[in-house]
């Protein structure tokens, strides 16, 4: 049996602040298998992004264990076991798109010839071929995010961490990128962990949806999707889709705290 890509048990994280401790995560247990598309949904402050940052070794848990491909997060980071796509594209405006995508490869010491091939391949994956010489300010917001995804894919890690990458985009662009992301996932068989505030986005994209509640951040429900892997946008109007969305909404309502 293949080892899980991410395995968390009893995971907790408490931030110490001037106003006292903040329990960002509490007793989170979750296993993510190879090739899954797992979305994390919940209100602001529920620990969705914090969990992604723990996977990426950007935050250290205060209790419990987490393994990434059987390694500690630090070991996984040192082995470059994941790509990370942030909420903003975070592209350097003075570098062309191809040079932005090539940046992690330069840091890794990849040869110029291999860098060029990887950049060409990843830009093709996100449908940005022909835009290599453009600068970020010459592209739309959606295209910039696709370039950011290409950069995360460039060193060919099996795990892709995506922190609400389409949250700032309008609905039409978001729909288009959701469809493209599913196509990319089908072609590459990556394991994807995806943070979102959108119920339709979570249901449309995912094989599983992790519902989280705030204060302290904990998993209140894990919903298995019964939708087929081939998902046209109009699947969102089917009774099966609406039933899953209803369960997500009920899980959010049940777990939400209205206390200040």
N, C-alpha and C positions, 0 to 999 in steps of 0.2 A: 504494500500500500504506500502511495506517495505521501511524504510528510507534508503537513499543512504549510502554506505560505506564511500565514500569520496565526499564532496561537497565543492567546492571552488568558490568564487565570488569576482571579482575585486582584485584578489590577486597580490600583488607586493612586491618585495624585492630588496632593494638597499644596496649594501655593501659600506661602507666608507673605502677608501684606501688612501695611501699616494699620489697617482696620481689623486685623485678625486673620486667621486661616480661612482659605477658600477651598472647598472640596470640589475640585474640577472633575475628578473621576472617582467612582466608588464601586469597588468589587466587580469590575467588568470582566466577564468571561466570554470569550468569542474565539471561534476557529474559522479561518478562511482558507478554502481549498484552492488548488491551482485552477486557473481559468475562470474563476468566479468573477462576477461583477456585483459588488456589494456596496449599496448606498447607505449612508448614515444621515438620518433626518431627525430634527428636533428643534426646539426654540433656541434662540441665542443664549449662550451660557450653559449649554447642556453637555459640553465636552467633546463634540464631534471633531472639531479641528484639533483639540488637545490630543485625542486618541491618534489621529494621523501623525501628529508631531512626535508622539511617543514611538510609533513605528519607525519614524525617520531619525530617531535619536536626537531630535531637537528639544525634547523635554525628557526628564528622567522620572520614572514613577517612584512614589514613596513607599509602595507596598505591592506585593504580587509579582508575577513573572510575565514576560512577553518574549517570544521568539519569532524571528523573521527568517524563513528558510532554515530553521533549526539553529540559527545563530542569535546572539544578542543583537539588539538594534545597533550598538556601536560596531560590532563585527560586520553586520550587514551593510552599514554605511561605508565602512572602509573597503568592502568588496564591491561597492557601488551596485547594490542589489535592487535598487528602486530608482524610479524617476519621480519627480515631484512637480506638479503643476499648481501654481498659486492662484489666488483670486484675481490678481492683476497679472497681466502678461509678463511684466518685469523684464522687458527687453531693453538693451542698451541702445539709446537713440543714435549714437555715433557709429554703430556697427550695422552692416547690412544684415538682411535676414539670414543669409547663409553663414555669416560670421557669428551671429548670435547663436544659431543652432550648433555651430562647430565649437563654441566656447568650452563646454565640458570636455570635449575630445582633446582640445589643446591642453587643458589642465592635466588630462590623463596621459599626455605624451604620445597620443596616437599619431602615426605618420601622416604627412600631408595628403598622400594618395588615398589612404584609407579614410581619412577625414572627409575628403571630397566625395567619396563613394557613399559613405554613411549619410552625409548631408543630403545628397541627391536622393537617396532611397527614402529617407524620412520625410523630406519635403513632398515627395511623390505620394507617400502614405496619407498625408493630410491635405492633399490637393493644392499644394502651393508651388508646384513646378512652374517655372517661368517668373517667379518673384524673388529669385535668389539675390539679385543686385539691388532690390528695393530696400529702403530704410523703414523702420517701424512706423514713423509718422506718415508714410505714404500709404499705409494699409488701414483698412477698417478695423474696428475693435474685434470683430469675429476672426478676421484673418490674423491679427496679432495673437489671439489666443491659440489659433491653430499652429502658429510658429512656436509658441511656448510649449505646446504639446510635442511638436517635432523635436525640440531641444531635449525634452524629458525622455523621448524615445531614442535619441541618437546613440546612447551607449548601450542600447539593447538589453535593458534590465527586464526581468520577467514581471516585476511588480510596478504598477503605476498608481501613485497617490495623487488624487485630484481634489483640491480644496475649493469647492464652489466656483469652478472656473468660468461658468457662464452666467453667474448671478447678476452681473452688471449689464448684460446684453438685452436688447429688446426681444420680444417673444418670437418674432419671425426668425431672427438670426439664431436664437436659442434652439428653436425647433430644428433648424437646418443642421446645427452643430451636434445636437443630440443624435440625429439620424446618422451623421458622419461618424460620430464616436462609436456607435453600435457597429457600423461597417468596419471601422478600424479594429475594434475588439475581435470581431469575427475573423478578420484576416491574420491577426497577430497572436491570438490566444493568450494575451496578457491577463494577469490577474489585476483587477482594478478595484481600488477603494475610493469611493466618490462621496464627498460631502455636499449636501444640498439643503435648501429650505423649501424646495418645491415638491409637493406630493406627486403631481403628474410626472415630473422629471424622474423622481425616484422610482416610480412604478414602471415607467416606460423603459428605463435603462437596465434595471437590475435583475439578477437572478435571486438575490435576497435583499431585504430592506431591514436595516437595524434602526429601530425606533428608540430614541433616547430622551430622558427627562432631565430637567435642570435641578441643581441644588439638592443633593450632590448629583453630578452627572452619572447616570447609570443606564443600562440597557433594560427597557421595559417590555420589548417585544422584538422577535426576529421573524419576519414574514417571508416565507418561501414563495417565489413567483411561479404561477402555473402558466404564464404566457409562453408562447413558442419563441425560439431565438430569433426567427424572422419576424420583425415588428414594423410594419408600415405605420406612419403617423396616425392613420385613422383607427388603429387598434384601440386608441384611447377612448373611442366612443362605444366600445363593446361592453356588454354586461360583466364579463370576466375582469376587464380592466377596472371598471367602476367598483366592483366588489373588493378588489385588492386595495384601491384607493380609499374606500370606506373604512377598511380595517386599519389602514395607516392613520387615517384621521381620528378614528376612535382611540387608537393607541396614544396619539399625541394628546388628545383631550384628557384621557385617563391619567397620563403621567405628568401633565403640566401643573406647575405650581404657580398660583396667582399671588403668593405672598411677596412683599417687597423685600 
